[in-house]
Amino acid sequence: MNLRAFIITYRETITWSAVLLLLFFMNTESSFSFCPFRALGISWCPGCGIGHSMHHTLHLHFNTAWQEHKLGIPATAVLIWQTIKSLPITNKNNNYEPGTGITGHPGY
């Protein structure tokens, strides 16, 4: 299998794994944020803190994660589940064939 075929076959697994790794190694001491509301100068955002919460969840600091954002723990669980689900060994349907939609059927 060449690199292009490998990336096409495992693109979803690569994407979710990269997100988990970025969240795990995220610097929570920095004031940098991807939040568009914060970039516009708006101080309140419903999603702010969820990245830090997911970082603390991945480090098993659940109390700190809960204090950062209430949805961080379930969001991390969804990301881990999505990563496991996308692994070819667990994805028996193999809906990565070209021409198939999200349902695995062509034309949808």
A tleap script that builds the chain and sets N, CA, C and O, in Angstrom:
source leaprc.protein.ff14SB
mol = sequence {
  NMET ASN LEU ARG ALA PHE ILE ILE THR TYR
  ARG GLU THR ILE THR TRP SER ALA VAL LEU
  LEU LEU LEU PHE PHE MET ASN THR GLU SER
  SER PHE SER PHE CYS PRO PHE ARG ALA LEU
  GLY ILE SER TRP CYS PRO GLY CYS GLY ILE
  GLY HIE SER MET HIE HIE THR LEU HIE LEU
  HIE PHE ASN THR ALA TRP GLN GLU HIE LYS
  LEU GLY ILE PRO ALA THR ALA VAL LEU ILE
  TRP GLN THR ILE LYS SER LEU PRO ILE THR
  ASN LYS ASN ASN ASN TYR GLU PRO GLY THR
  GLY ILE THR GLY HIE PRO GLY CTYR
}
set mol.1.N position { 0.855 -1.174 0.000 }
set mol.1.CA position { 0.000 0.000 0.000 }
set mol.1.C position { 0.900 1.235 0.000 }
set mol.1.O position { 1.769 1.383 0.859 }
set mol.2.N position { 0.680 2.118 -0.974 }
set mol.2.CA position { 1.481 3.337 -1.003 }
set mol.2.C position { 0.920 4.361 -0.024 }
set mol.2.O position { -0.129 4.150 0.585 }
set mol.3.N position { 1.642 5.481 0.119 }
set mol.3.CA position { 1.272 6.487 1.120 }
set mol.3.C position { -0.093 7.095 0.837 }
set mol.3.O position { -0.890 7.296 1.753 }
set mol.4.N position { -0.364 7.388 -0.435 }
set mol.4.CA position { -1.657 7.997 -0.791 }
set mol.4.C position { -2.812 7.062 -0.436 }
set mol.4.O position { -3.809 7.501 0.137 }
set mol.5.N position { -2.687 5.805 -0.764 }
set mol.5.CA position { -3.734 4.830 -0.456 }
set mol.5.C position { -3.882 4.657 1.059 }
set mol.5.O position { -4.988 4.496 1.575 }
set mol.6.N position { -2.745 4.693 1.755 }
set mol.6.CA position { -2.784 4.577 3.222 }
set mol.6.C position { -3.551 5.742 3.830 }
set mol.6.O position { -4.397 5.555 4.704 }
set mol.7.N position { -3.239 6.968 3.348 }
set mol.7.CA position { -3.914 8.154 3.885 }
set mol.7.C position { -5.397 8.126 3.556 }
set mol.7.O position { -6.225 8.468 4.401 }
set mol.8.N position { -5.741 7.728 2.351 }
set mol.8.CA position { -7.156 7.665 1.967 }
set mol.8.C position { -7.886 6.625 2.804 }
set mol.8.O position { -9.013 6.862 3.240 }
set mol.9.N position { -7.273 5.503 3.028 }
set mol.9.CA position { -7.915 4.431 3.792 }
set mol.9.C position { -8.080 4.795 5.260 }
set mol.9.O position { -9.110 4.514 5.873 }
set mol.10.N position { -7.049 5.426 5.813 }
set mol.10.CA position { -7.053 5.695 7.260 }
set mol.10.C position { -7.259 7.157 7.593 }
set mol.10.O position { -6.912 7.575 8.698 }
set mol.11.N position { -7.806 7.954 6.691 }
set mol.11.CA position { -7.913 9.400 6.916 }
set mol.11.C position { -8.745 9.750 8.141 }
set mol.11.O position { -8.380 10.662 8.883 }
set mol.12.N position { -9.829 9.068 8.370 }
set mol.12.CA position { -10.652 9.380 9.534 }
set mol.12.C position { -9.927 9.020 10.829 }
set mol.12.O position { -9.964 9.777 11.798 }
set mol.13.N position { -9.283 7.886 10.840 }
set mol.13.CA position { -8.523 7.485 12.021 }
set mol.13.C position { -7.378 8.454 12.273 }
set mol.13.O position { -7.121 8.828 13.418 }
set mol.14.N position { -6.692 8.860 11.220 }
set mol.14.CA position { -5.586 9.810 11.358 }
set mol.14.C position { -6.094 11.132 11.901 }
set mol.14.O position { -5.463 11.728 12.775 }
set mol.15.N position { -7.231 11.600 11.393 }
set mol.15.CA position { -7.783 12.885 11.831 }
set mol.15.C position { -8.151 12.860 13.309 }
set mol.15.O position { -7.734 13.733 14.070 }
set mol.16.N position { -8.931 11.861 13.718 }
set mol.16.CA position { -9.363 11.801 15.126 }
set mol.16.C position { -8.186 11.577 16.065 }
set mol.16.O position { -8.149 12.148 17.155 }
set mol.17.N position { -7.221 10.754 15.656 }
set mol.17.CA position { -6.041 10.526 16.492 }
set mol.17.C position { -5.218 11.803 16.626 }
set mol.17.O position { -4.703 12.098 17.704 }
set mol.18.N position { -5.090 12.556 15.545 }
set mol.18.CA position { -4.343 13.816 15.600 }
set mol.18.C position { -5.026 14.811 16.535 }
set mol.18.O position { -4.360 15.526 17.283 }
set mol.19.N position { -6.346 14.853 16.488 }
set mol.19.CA position { -7.079 15.760 17.387 }
set mol.19.C position { -6.834 15.369 18.840 }
set mol.19.O position { -6.588 16.231 19.683 }
set mol.20.N position { -6.901 14.070 19.133 }
set mol.20.CA position { -6.653 13.627 20.511 }
set mol.20.C position { -5.226 13.939 20.955 }
set mol.20.O position { -5.001 14.350 22.093 }
set mol.21.N position { -4.266 13.744 20.056 }
set mol.21.CA position { -2.871 14.055 20.407 }
set mol.21.C position { -2.667 15.549 20.627 }
set mol.21.O position { -1.973 15.952 21.560 }
set mol.22.N position { -3.271 16.372 19.771 }
set mol.22.CA position { -3.153 17.825 19.948 }
set mol.22.C position { -3.766 18.266 21.273 }
set mol.22.O position { -3.206 19.110 21.973 }
set mol.23.N position { -4.909 17.695 21.610 }
set mol.23.CA position { -5.538 18.048 22.888 }
set mol.23.C position { -4.702 17.558 24.067 }
set mol.23.O position { -4.609 18.241 25.087 }
set mol.24.N position { -4.094 16.382 23.935 }
set mol.24.CA position { -3.286 15.834 25.019 }
set mol.24.C position { -2.054 16.702 25.281 }
set mol.24.O position { -1.706 16.954 26.434 }
set mol.25.N position { -1.397 17.157 24.216 }
set mol.25.CA position { -0.172 17.937 24.370 }
set mol.25.C position { -0.415 19.444 24.326 }
set mol.25.O position { 0.537 20.215 24.205 }
set mol.26.N position { -1.659 19.872 24.421 }
set mol.26.CA position { -2.020 21.284 24.385 }
set mol.26.C position { -1.439 22.015 25.600 }
set mol.26.O position { -1.440 21.495 26.715 }
set mol.27.N position { -0.952 23.213 25.360 }
set mol.27.CA position { -0.414 24.033 26.444 }
set mol.27.C position { -1.561 24.818 27.077 }
set mol.27.O position { -2.057 25.777 26.485 }
set mol.28.N position { -1.976 24.422 28.259 }
set mol.28.CA position { -3.091 25.102 28.916 }
set mol.28.C position { -2.652 26.346 29.667 }
set mol.28.O position { -3.499 27.101 30.144 }
set mol.29.N position { -1.346 26.580 29.784 }
set mol.29.CA position { -0.846 27.772 30.469 }
set mol.29.C position { -0.865 28.990 29.549 }
set mol.29.O position { -0.829 30.125 30.024 }
set mol.30.N position { -0.921 28.767 28.255 }
set mol.30.CA position { -0.907 29.857 27.286 }
set mol.30.C position { -2.275 30.528 27.225 }
set mol.30.O position { -3.291 29.898 27.521 }
set mol.31.N position { -2.304 31.790 26.845 }
set mol.31.CA position { -3.567 32.509 26.709 }
set mol.31.C position { -4.099 32.426 25.275 }
set mol.31.O position { -5.134 33.014 24.964 }
set mol.32.N position { -3.392 31.694 24.398 }
set mol.32.CA position { -3.822 31.555 23.016 }
set mol.32.C position { -5.135 30.778 22.949 }
set mol.32.O position { -5.338 29.812 23.684 }
set mol.33.N position { -6.025 31.217 22.055 }
set mol.33.CA position { -7.308 30.558 21.909 }
set mol.33.C position { -7.740 30.567 20.448 }
set mol.33.O position { -7.446 31.508 19.711 }
set mol.34.N position { -8.441 29.512 20.033 }
set mol.34.CA position { -9.015 29.454 18.697 }
set mol.34.C position { -10.417 30.074 18.659 }
set mol.34.O position { -11.036 30.131 17.596 }
set mol.35.N position { -10.912 30.528 19.785 }
set mol.35.CA position { -12.280 31.009 19.905 }
set mol.35.C position { -12.491 32.268 19.043 }
set mol.35.O position { -11.794 33.266 19.231 }
set mol.36.N position { -13.446 32.226 18.101 }
set mol.36.CA position { -13.706 33.414 17.286 }
set mol.36.C position { -14.343 34.542 18.084 }
set mol.36.O position { -14.134 35.711 17.761 }
set mol.37.N position { -15.113 34.221 19.118 }
set mol.37.CA position { -15.711 35.263 19.957 }
set mol.37.C position { -14.628 36.052 20.681 }
set mol.37.O position { -14.682 37.280 20.749 }
set mol.38.N position { -13.645 35.335 21.221 }
set mol.38.CA position { -12.556 36.006 21.923 }
set mol.38.C position { -11.744 36.869 20.958 }
set mol.38.O position { -11.287 37.953 21.319 }
set mol.39.N position { -11.571 36.381 19.732 }
set mol.39.CA position { -10.838 37.160 18.732 }
set mol.39.C position { -11.573 38.444 18.387 }
set mol.39.O position { -10.951 39.443 18.026 }
set mol.40.N position { -12.914 38.418 18.498 }
set mol.40.CA position { -13.705 39.615 18.223 }
set mol.40.C position { -13.853 40.508 19.445 }
set mol.40.O position { -14.450 41.580 19.353 }
set mol.41.N position { -13.323 40.088 20.580 }
set mol.41.CA position { -13.385 40.899 21.788 }
set mol.41.C position { -14.594 40.624 22.650 }
set mol.41.O position { -14.826 41.333 23.629 }
set mol.42.N position { -15.373 39.609 22.310 }
set mol.42.CA position { -16.543 39.246 23.104 }
set mol.42.C position { -16.069 38.322 24.219 }
set mol.42.O position { -15.436 37.299 23.960 }
set mol.43.N position { -16.374 38.683 25.438 }
set mol.43.CA position { -15.812 37.941 26.570 }
set mol.43.C position { -16.550 36.643 26.872 }
set mol.43.O position { -15.950 35.728 27.437 }
set mol.44.N position { -17.836 36.526 26.516 }
set mol.44.CA position { -18.590 35.328 26.854 }
set mol.44.C position { -18.733 34.427 25.634 }
set mol.44.O position { -19.073 34.893 24.547 }
set mol.45.N position { -18.477 33.155 25.814 }
set mol.45.CA position { -18.624 32.172 24.734 }
set mol.45.C position { -19.070 30.857 25.368 }
set mol.45.O position { -18.490 30.437 26.369 }
set mol.46.N position { -20.082 30.199 24.813 }
set mol.46.CA position { -20.545 28.939 25.408 }
set mol.46.C position { -19.536 27.800 25.281 }
set mol.46.O position { -19.617 26.827 26.031 }
set mol.47.N position { -18.597 27.898 24.358 }
set mol.47.CA position { -17.643 26.806 24.147 }
set mol.47.C position { -16.290 27.034 24.777 }
set mol.47.O position { -15.473 26.114 24.821 }
set mol.48.N position { -16.028 28.230 25.267 }
set mol.48.CA position { -14.708 28.509 25.831 }
set mol.48.C position { -14.431 27.631 27.047 }
set mol.48.O position { -15.255 27.515 27.955 }
set mol.49.N position { -13.285 27.034 27.041 }
set mol.49.CA position { -12.869 26.170 28.132 }
set mol.49.C position { -13.013 24.699 27.813 }
set mol.49.O position { -12.498 23.857 28.548 }
set mol.50.N position { -13.698 24.371 26.737 }
set mol.50.CA position { -13.917 22.945 26.443 }
set mol.50.C position { -12.614 22.274 26.004 }
set mol.50.O position { -12.403 21.096 26.293 }
set mol.51.N position { -11.745 23.001 25.315 }
set mol.51.CA position { -10.441 22.425 24.921 }
set mol.51.C position { -9.592 22.122 26.141 }
set mol.51.O position { -8.981 21.057 26.235 }
set mol.52.N position { -9.555 23.069 27.082 }
set mol.52.CA position { -8.811 22.837 28.319 }
set mol.52.C position { -9.433 21.683 29.100 }
set mol.52.O position { -8.723 20.854 29.669 }
set mol.53.N position { -10.760 21.638 29.123 }
set mol.53.CA position { -11.440 20.556 29.832 }
set mol.53.C position { -11.109 19.199 29.215 }
set mol.53.O position { -10.899 18.223 29.935 }
set mol.54.N position { -11.064 19.138 27.902 }
set mol.54.CA position { -10.724 17.883 27.233 }
set mol.54.C position { -9.266 17.512 27.504 }
set mol.54.O position { -8.940 16.335 27.661 }
set mol.55.N position { -8.402 18.506 27.558 }
set mol.55.CA position { -6.997 18.250 27.904 }
set mol.55.C position { -6.895 17.631 29.295 }
set mol.55.O position { -6.192 16.638 29.486 }
set mol.56.N position { -7.592 18.213 30.258 }
set mol.56.CA position { -7.540 17.679 31.621 }
set mol.56.C position { -8.196 16.298 31.707 }
set mol.56.O position { -7.759 15.453 32.488 }
set mol.57.N position { -9.229 16.070 30.916 }
set mol.57.CA position { -9.851 14.741 30.893 }
set mol.57.C position { -8.871 13.697 30.380 }
set mol.57.O position { -8.787 12.600 30.932 }
set mol.58.N position { -8.132 14.029 29.329 }
set mol.58.CA position { -7.156 13.084 28.783 }
set mol.58.C position { -6.026 12.813 29.766 }
set mol.58.O position { -5.391 11.760 29.701 }
set mol.59.N position { -5.764 13.755 30.683 }
set mol.59.CA position { -4.756 13.551 31.727 }
set mol.59.C position { -5.378 12.995 33.006 }
set mol.59.O position { -4.708 12.901 34.035 }
set mol.60.N position { -6.667 12.625 32.942 }
set mol.60.CA position { -7.421 12.022 34.045 }
set mol.60.C position { -7.564 12.956 35.243 }
set mol.60.O position { -7.640 12.494 36.381 }
set mol.61.N position { -7.602 14.257 34.999 }
set mol.61.CA position { -7.873 15.260 36.035 }
set mol.61.C position { -9.339 15.674 35.894 }
set mol.61.O position { -9.642 16.747 35.372 }
set mol.62.N position { -10.234 14.820 36.362 }
set mol.62.CA position { -11.651 15.015 36.082 }
set mol.62.C position { -12.246 16.204 36.839 }
set mol.62.O position { -13.138 16.872 36.316 }
set mol.63.N position { -11.783 16.478 38.035 }
set mol.63.CA position { -12.321 17.625 38.775 }
set mol.63.C position { -11.971 18.931 38.071 }
set mol.63.O position { -12.825 19.804 37.921 }
set mol.64.N position { -10.738 19.066 37.644 }
set mol.64.CA position { -10.331 20.268 36.917 }
set mol.64.C position { -11.075 20.359 35.586 }
set mol.64.O position { -11.484 21.444 35.172 }
set mol.65.N position { -11.249 19.226 34.921 }
set mol.65.CA position { -11.979 19.214 33.647 }
set mol.65.C position { -13.416 19.675 33.847 }
set mol.65.O position { -13.945 20.435 33.036 }
set mol.66.N position { -14.044 19.222 34.917 }
set mol.66.CA position { -15.430 19.623 35.205 }
set mol.66.C position { -15.516 21.116 35.481 }
set mol.66.O position { -16.477 21.774 35.083 }
set mol.67.N position { -14.495 21.656 36.172 }
set mol.67.CA position { -14.494 23.088 36.479 }
set mol.67.C position { -14.250 23.938 35.231 }
set mol.67.O position { -14.775 25.047 35.131 }
set mol.68.N position { -13.468 23.435 34.289 }
set mol.68.CA position { -13.179 24.196 33.061 }
set mol.68.C position { -14.412 24.291 32.157 }
set mol.68.O position { -14.760 25.373 31.683 }
set mol.69.N position { -15.065 23.159 31.926 }
set mol.69.CA position { -16.265 23.132 31.090 }
set mol.69.C position { -17.012 21.834 31.352 }
set mol.69.O position { -16.409 20.763 31.410 }
set mol.70.N position { -18.311 21.934 31.507 }
set mol.70.CA position { -19.114 20.750 31.869 }
set mol.70.C position { -19.181 19.713 30.740 }
set mol.70.O position { -19.387 18.530 31.012 }
set mol.71.N position { -19.014 20.126 29.498 }
set mol.71.CA position { -19.129 19.187 28.377 }
set mol.71.C position { -17.795 18.594 27.942 }
set mol.71.O position { -17.755 17.819 26.987 }
set mol.72.N position { -16.708 18.936 28.614 }
set mol.72.CA position { -15.395 18.449 28.220 }
set mol.72.C position { -15.244 16.948 28.364 }
set mol.72.O position { -14.659 16.296 27.499 }
set mol.73.N position { -15.763 16.393 29.446 }
set mol.73.CA position { -15.636 14.946 29.671 }
set mol.73.C position { -16.454 14.165 28.647 }
set mol.73.O position { -15.921 13.236 28.040 }
set mol.74.N position { -17.744 14.504 28.425 }
set mol.74.CA position { -18.469 13.757 27.394 }
set mol.74.C position { -17.917 13.985 25.989 }
set mol.74.O position { -17.945 13.076 25.160 }
set mol.75.N position { -17.417 15.183 25.715 }
set mol.75.CA position { -16.841 15.444 24.385 }
set mol.75.C position { -15.590 14.595 24.162 }
set mol.75.O position { -15.351 14.112 23.055 }
set mol.76.N position { -14.798 14.418 25.212 }
set mol.76.CA position { -13.616 13.570 25.100 }
set mol.76.C position { -14.023 12.117 24.874 }
set mol.76.O position { -13.407 11.407 24.079 }
set mol.77.N position { -15.052 11.687 25.573 }
set mol.77.CA position { -15.533 10.311 25.382 }
set mol.77.C position { -16.018 10.098 23.945 }
set mol.77.O position { -15.775 9.047 23.352 }
set mol.78.N position { -16.697 11.090 23.399 }
set mol.78.CA position { -17.168 10.983 22.011 }
set mol.78.C position { -15.980 10.910 21.051 }
set mol.78.O position { -15.991 10.118 20.108 }
set mol.79.N position { -14.957 11.731 21.287 }
set mol.79.CA position { -13.774 11.709 20.420 }
set mol.79.C position { -13.058 10.361 20.484 }
set mol.79.O position { -12.638 9.825 19.458 }
set mol.80.N position { -12.921 9.820 21.688 }
set mol.80.CA position { -12.264 8.505 21.829 }
set mol.80.C position { -13.102 7.438 21.136 }
set mol.80.O position { -12.567 6.578 20.437 }
set mol.81.N position { -14.426 7.496 21.333 }
set mol.81.CA position { -15.304 6.531 20.682 }
set mol.81.C position { -15.198 6.655 19.159 }
set mol.81.O position { -15.131 5.647 18.455 }
set mol.82.N position { -15.183 7.885 18.656 }
set mol.82.CA position { -15.096 8.095 17.213 }
set mol.82.C position { -13.778 7.555 16.663 }
set mol.82.O position { -13.745 6.995 15.568 }
set mol.83.N position { -12.694 7.723 17.420 }
set mol.83.CA position { -11.398 7.193 16.988 }
set mol.83.C position { -11.433 5.677 16.930 }
set mol.83.O position { -10.985 5.078 15.952 }
set mol.84.N position { -11.962 5.056 17.970 }
set mol.84.CA position { -12.036 3.588 17.997 }
set mol.84.C position { -12.935 3.079 16.879 }
set mol.84.O position { -12.630 2.088 16.215 }
set mol.85.N position { -14.058 3.784 16.683 }
set mol.85.CA position { -15.014 3.371 15.660 }
set mol.85.C position { -14.436 3.475 14.255 }
set mol.85.O position { -14.815 2.717 13.363 }
set mol.86.N position { -13.513 4.422 14.062 }
set mol.86.CA position { -12.966 4.633 12.719 }
set mol.86.C position { -11.835 3.665 12.382 }
set mol.86.O position { -11.420 3.581 11.226 }
set mol.87.N position { -11.334 2.936 13.376 }
set mol.87.CA position { -10.265 1.986 13.090 }
set mol.87.C position { -10.767 0.909 12.139 }
set mol.87.O position { -11.861 0.379 12.330 }
set mol.88.N position { -9.995 0.584 11.135 }
set mol.88.CA position { -10.455 -0.443 10.193 }
set mol.88.C position { -10.731 -1.787 10.854 }
set mol.88.O position { -11.554 -2.554 10.354 }
set mol.89.N position { -10.072 -2.089 11.955 }
set mol.89.CA position { -10.291 -3.369 12.623 }
set mol.89.C position { -11.660 -3.406 13.302 }
set mol.89.O position { -12.235 -4.479 13.480 }
set mol.90.N position { -12.192 -2.219 13.687 }
set mol.90.CA position { -13.509 -2.171 14.304 }
set mol.90.C position { -14.595 -1.776 13.322 }
set mol.90.O position { -15.781 -1.975 13.584 }
set mol.91.N position { -14.189 -1.214 12.188 }
set mol.91.CA position { -15.158 -0.781 11.190 }
set mol.91.C position { -15.354 -1.913 10.181 }
set mol.91.O position { -14.666 -1.975 9.162 }
set mol.92.N position { -16.286 -2.790 10.471 }
set mol.92.CA position { -16.509 -3.945 9.607 }
set mol.92.C position { -17.229 -3.567 8.316 }
set mol.92.O position { -17.176 -4.308 7.334 }
set mol.93.N position { -17.901 -2.417 8.315 }
set mol.93.CA position { -18.638 -2.017 7.119 }
set mol.93.C position { -17.716 -1.472 6.047 }
set mol.93.O position { -18.041 -1.529 4.861 }
set mol.94.N position { -16.546 -0.936 6.457 }
set mol.94.CA position { -15.574 -0.374 5.532 }
set mol.94.C position { -16.252 0.534 4.523 }
set mol.94.O position { -16.285 0.238 3.328 }
set mol.95.N position { -16.787 1.629 5.005 }
set mol.95.CA position { -17.471 2.555 4.118 }
set mol.95.C position { -16.518 3.602 3.559 }
set mol.95.O position { -16.924 4.737 3.312 }
set mol.96.N position { -15.274 3.238 3.360 }
set mol.96.CA position { -14.294 4.160 2.806 }
set mol.96.C position { -14.182 4.050 1.292 }
set mol.96.O position { -13.354 4.729 0.685 }
set mol.97.N position { -14.987 3.221 0.685 }
set mol.97.CA position { -14.904 3.066 -0.766 }
set mol.97.C position { -15.338 4.355 -1.450 }
set mol.97.O position { -16.246 5.032 -0.968 }
set mol.98.N position { -14.711 4.701 -2.551 }
set mol.98.CA position { -15.122 5.917 -3.252 }
set mol.98.C position { -16.548 5.770 -3.778 }
set mol.98.O position { -16.984 4.695 -4.190 }
set mol.99.N position { -17.237 6.879 -3.744 }
set mol.99.CA position { -18.592 6.888 -4.273 }
set mol.99.C position { -19.645 6.522 -3.259 }
set mol.99.O position { -20.829 6.491 -3.594 }
set mol.100.N position { -19.254 6.243 -2.024 }
set mol.100.CA position { -20.237 5.932 -0.999 }
set mol.100.C position { -20.384 7.115 -0.065 }
set mol.100.O position { -19.415 7.826 0.203 }
set mol.101.N position { -21.565 7.325 0.419 }
set mol.101.CA position { -21.836 8.428 1.320 }
set mol.101.C position { -21.654 8.022 2.752 }
set mol.101.O position { -21.087 6.971 3.050 }
set mol.102.N position { -22.135 8.853 3.628 }
set mol.102.CA position { -21.963 8.603 5.053 }
set mol.102.C position { -22.754 7.372 5.485 }
set mol.102.O position { -22.406 6.737 6.481 }
set mol.103.N position { -23.801 7.028 4.761 }
set mol.103.CA position { -24.596 5.860 5.118 }
set mol.103.C position { -23.999 4.579 4.559 }
set mol.103.O position { -24.463 3.490 4.899 }
set mol.104.N position { -22.988 4.679 3.714 }
set mol.104.CA position { -22.397 3.498 3.118 }
set mol.104.C position { -23.066 3.083 1.826 }
set mol.104.O position { -22.649 2.118 1.186 }
set mol.105.N position { -24.106 3.810 1.437 }
set mol.105.CA position { -24.817 3.485 0.203 }
set mol.105.C position { -24.527 4.566 -0.835 }
set mol.105.O position { -24.523 5.750 -0.500 }
set mol.106.N position { -24.290 4.188 -2.064 }
set mol.106.CA position { -24.019 5.199 -3.083 }
set mol.106.C position { -25.267 6.029 -3.354 }
set mol.106.O position { -26.390 5.527 -3.315 }
set mol.107.N position { -25.045 7.292 -3.625 }
set mol.107.CA position { -26.151 8.166 -3.998 }
set mol.107.C position { -26.831 8.859 -2.844 }
set mol.107.O position { -27.774 9.619 -3.064 }
set mol.108.N position { -26.391 8.626 -1.615 }
set mol.108.CA position { -27.022 9.291 -0.471 }
set mol.108.C position { -26.096 10.304 0.135 }
set mol.108.O position { -26.456 10.964 1.110 }
savepdb mol mol.pdb
quit
